[in-house]
Amino acid sequence: MVKRLAFVVPGDLAAATGGYGYDRQIIAGLRTLGWQVDVVNPGDGFPFPASETLREAQEMLLAIPRDAVVVIDGLAMGVMPEAAQRLSLTHHLVALVHHPLALELGLTAEQSAALAVQERAALAAARHVIVTSPATARTLSADFAVAPERITVVLPGTARAPAASGSTDGIVRLVAVGSVIPRKGFDVLVDALARVKGLPWHLSIAGDTTRDSATATALKQQINRLELADRITMLGTLSAEALDRVYGESDAFVLASHYEGYGMAYAEALSHGLPVLGTTGGAISDTVPPEAGILVEPGNSHDLAQALSVLILDAQRRAEFAAGARTAAARLPTWVESSALFSAALNRTRTE
């Protein structure tokens, strides 16, 4: 019997973000496992689509054949409670939640409250919910009324990578990876780096600067104002090969995220054997163990600067964290393993 799956992902599936990367890898893995996967794009602008886009998306979803399991990425699922409720009457409906929409930084209080209400209603309609971290599972249970038995955690896969060789010129090469959006806390990181301007470091930022042009512009202005333009390089979006080269030439990974539903860049850094300096926001503590780096409270540039001093000045400590990172990376699942877990969750949903 053919296992049909409609995988609903809004926007550009090829976009260089962790969420889209997860979806691409899982779709490829499911196809290898025998699923007939049809990718359905409900349109652009989610989670704040135009009313016409939303109307057309609902019609598109309701036209999906009834023998298909339907997985809807949370970017769309969270703002389509009516469509989810109607689909639940005729389809095996699964929600994929990377992190709750209401927890995105930069929203007004009204936007956050409205998203929370919509997402709670949408998730109530799902037969099953797949999340990318234990932290997100706990959040959905505590704040979105999703029973734990309806949740499956499928961690992102992490490709095995050679250990980074690092720098040889006495300058500690730092790398930060992530789209330049408020939630990633690049402004906090730059403020912390300004506090340790006298130490030998250079930061490379690899990430999309077009998703939030205002945030990217403000970050460039901050870098110039703090006279760090010669110490910080903004690389923009990189290919996988180019990003691997940047990881390989680095001595430590740094990112001041306010919240992560998982933190795929953190896991990638571990796979390259890089010491990690991050925050305790969301699922990061689940991903980065104490032996692999230093985590501070989100938004605290003072503590972040102190941790930067440790990593920059203490080569032995960096080596110890690097060893811990390699040990932690060995425990992370591969994409083959993650796809198998995802498939098993879908199979259970089909038989419920």
Secondary structure, DSSP 8 states (H G I E B T S, - for coil): --EEEEEE--S-TT-SSHHHHHHHHHHHHHHHTTEEEEEE---SSTTS--HHHHHHHHHHHHTS-TTSEEEEEHHHHTT-HHHHHHHTTTSEEEEEESS-GGG-TT--HHHHHHHHHHHHHHHHH-SEEEESSHHHHHHHHHHS---GGGEEE--------------SSS-EEEEEES-SSGGG-HHHHHHHHHHTTTSSEEEEEES-SSSSHHHHHHHHHHHHHTT-TTTEEEEES--HHHHHHHHHT-SEEE---S--SS-HHHHHHHHTT--EEEE-STTHHHHS-GGGEEEE-TT-HHHHHHHHHHHHH-HHHHHHHHHHHHHHHHTS--HHHHHHHHHHHHHHHHH-
